[in-house]
Amino acid sequence: MLAAILLLALTTDNFLSPRNLRNVGTQVPVNAILAAGMTVVILSGGIDLSVGSVHALAGVAAARLLVDPGLNRQVGDGVLPVAVAGGIAVGLALGAVNGGAVAGIGIPPFIVTLAMMRIARGLAKHVTDGVPVGLQGPENPLSEAINGRWLQFRDLGLGYAGGIVPNAFLIAVAVMALLALLLGRTRWGRQVYAVGGSERTAHLSGVPVRRLRLSAYVLMGALAGLTGAMEASSLQSGSPVTGEGYELNAIAAVVVGGARLTGGQGSVVASFCGAVLVIGLMNNALNLRNVPPFWQEVATGAIILSVALVDRFTRGKQDG
């Protein structure tokens, strides 16, 4: 991947320019955060296909809170953190439903999260009637104040710290660092790896397997809620159709990062790099070369397959 990126940098105008890299810094954080959460779920032996739809519903919830006239009258500028917290809460709640069905009832995670993918997307469209929630028209007496808060909210996804580093990228790095610390330095993190490596062995060793799996899905849901609020901030609207395919991008980043889809092996830092290098820099370079979007999908799929083949080949050599 580094060789490919170097080649693209040499053959593409402005690829390594500060302005372009800052643009990438505002584009990749959502997938990087989702990839970090997906890593935890996959490490525990699960999968989550609902993150894109949960992301959309959380963004709609954050936008609805931001434009609610009653809430604006009551808390004023305090509506901004309330909107972000509301988006995270929606994601956390849906993640808890996923985790409860998987860990508590024993339904396969593929089925549970596939169902939640449709449920969350349908709810997002129902709440909005298929129309994005955004800037207010002049018929609303609070429209000027609400639209001013939309501009403040914009800083979450598109603002820059010190005018240099995108706020969204700093949030993604903070999430990655926190999860890397939790997985590598805490008892909970060691138990995540243990459950993914062998659920039976972990159970016999006294690991609370159900509770641990529930926590992985709750965490994933909360992060999907955070990214939903971030994207609503960037788009200046809460759209029910955002997030389509985000779950596949997150899984792609985890696979490229070297995680084993059966659980027990992987790294949040590696998944973060997979999200930045493949989904971020690679797609950005292809955009600069005016490569059509469908060929970008082909390129990403080819990279994932190549990584899987190399991984399979090296494992075969080691086993031999």
Buried (B, 14 or more C-beta within 10 A) or exposed (E): BEEBBEEBBEEBEEBBEEEBBBBBBBBBBBBBBBBBBBBBBBBBBBBBBBBBBBBBBBBBBBBBBBBBBEBBEEEEEEBBEBBBBBBBBBBBBBBBBBBBBBBEEEBEBEEBBBBBBEBBBEBBBEBBEEEBBBEBEEEBEBBEBBBEBBEBBBBBBBBBEEEEEBBBBBBBBEBBBEBBEBBEEEEBBBBBBBBBBBBEEBBEEEBBBBEBBBBBBBBBBBBBBBBBBBBBBBBBBBBBEBBEEBBBBBBBBBBBBBBBEEBBBBBBBBBBBBBBBBBBBBBBBBBBEEBEEEEBEEBBEEBBEEBEEEEEEEEEEEEE
